[in-house]
Amino acid sequence: MKQLHKFLSLSPAERRLLVSVALYLVAIRLGLWVLPFRTLLDRLPNVASEQDPLYRSVRLPLEKITWAVAVVSQYLPGTRNCLVQGIASQVLLARRGYTACLRIGVAKDEDGRLKAHAWVECDGHAVVGGAGVSQFTPLPPFQSQRSEVGNRCLKGSPTCAKATGTPPGLC
C-alpha cells in the first residue's frame, strides 16, 4: 500500500514514465525468452527510432529515465537482470533523443569462471549498470545481419555523443 501511495504522489509525467518503463522491461524480458539474442538486437533500431509521442515536446533528463528503470526493475520479476535493464534503457533513451550504447563485457571470477555484465553508456559514461564495469573487458559491437551498421548504439540525437569512438553514422 505504501508503494501505491508513493506512485500516486508522483506527477502524471513520472507515472507515465514508470508505466512505460514497466512495459519495456516486460517486453524485453519476454523477447529474451522467446527470440534469439541477435534477432532481438536486430529489431531494436526499429523500435528505438520511433520518437515517443508523449515526450516530443519535453525532453526528459537522462537521470530521470535511468531512475525509472532502477525503480521499476525492483518490483517486476525477471527484470533485475543487467541485460534486460541495459536493453530496455538503451531503447528508452534512444526514443527520447539520446544516443545510448549497450556494452557487454566479460571477466573471470576468483574461481576462473566466466562472468558477463551489460551496461549502457552515453557520452562515454556508464549511465545504467555502471558499478564495477572496469573489471570487465568489453566485447566488440555486434554487427547487424541486415546492414553493416553495428546495432549496439541506438541513435537518438547528436546531443549525446557515441561512447564507442565509432565514426558518426556508423554507431
Residue pairs with C-beta under 8 A, 6 or more apart in sequence:
3 75
7 15
7 18
8 15
10 18
13 58
14 64
14 68
16 54
17 60
17 64
17 65
17 68
18 68
18 71
18 72
20 52
20 54
20 68
20 92
21 65
21 68
21 69
21 71
21 72
21 88
21 92
22 72
22 76
24 88
24 91
24 92
25 69
25 72
25 73
25 76
25 79
25 84
25 85
25 88
26 76
26 79
27 88
28 40
28 84
28 87
28 88
28 91
29 76
29 78
29 79
29 81
29 84
31 40
31 43
32 40
32 83
32 84
32 87
35 43
38 142
38 145
40 87
41 142
41 144
41 151
41 152
42 144
42 145
42 146
42 151
44 87
44 90
44 91
44 151
44 154
45 144
45 151
45 154
47 91
47 95
48 90
48 91
48 94
48 95
48 154
48 155
48 156
49 94
49 154
49 155
50 95
51 95
51 96
51 97
52 95
52 96
55 95
55 96
59 96
59 97
60 96
62 93
62 98
62 122
62 127
62 160
65 89
65 92
65 93
65 96
65 98
66 89
66 127
66 128
68 92
69 85
69 88
69 89
69 92
69 128
70 85
70 128
72 79
73 79
73 80
73 84
73 85
74 80
78 84
79 85
79 88
82 117
82 118
82 119
82 129
83 104
83 118
85 118
85 128
85 129
86 102
86 103
86 104
86 118
86 119
86 120
86 128
86 129
87 102
87 118
89 100
89 120
89 127
89 128
90 100
90 101
90 102
90 120
90 154
91 154
93 99
93 100
93 120
93 122
93 127
93 154
93 156
93 160
94 100
94 154
94 155
94 156
95 156
96 156
97 156
97 157
97 159
97 160
98 122
98 156
98 157
98 159
98 160
99 122
99 153
99 154
99 155
99 156
99 157
99 158
99 160
99 161
99 162
99 171
100 120
100 121
100 122
100 127
100 153
100 154
100 156
100 160
101 120
101 121
101 122
101 152
101 153
101 154
101 162
101 163
101 164
101 171
102 118
102 119
102 120
102 152
102 153
102 154
103 118
103 119
103 120
103 121
103 126
103 133
103 138
103 139
103 152
103 163
103 164
104 116
104 117
104 118
104 138
104 139
104 152
105 116
105 117
105 118
105 119
105 133
105 136
105 137
105 138
105 139
106 114
106 115
106 116
106 117
106 136
106 137
106 139
107 114
107 115
107 116
107 117
107 135
107 136
107 137
108 114
108 115
109 115
116 136
117 129
117 132
117 133
117 136
118 129
119 126
119 128
119 129
119 130
119 133
120 126
120 127
120 128
120 129
121 127
121 163
121 164
122 160
122 161
122 163
123 160
123 161
123 163
124 161
124 163
125 163
126 133
141 150
141 151
141 152
141 153
141 164
141 166
142 150
142 151
142 152
143 149
143 150
143 151
144 150
144 151
149 170
149 171
150 166
150 170
150 171
152 164
153 162
153 163
153 164
153 166
153 171
155 171
158 168
162 168
162 171
164 171
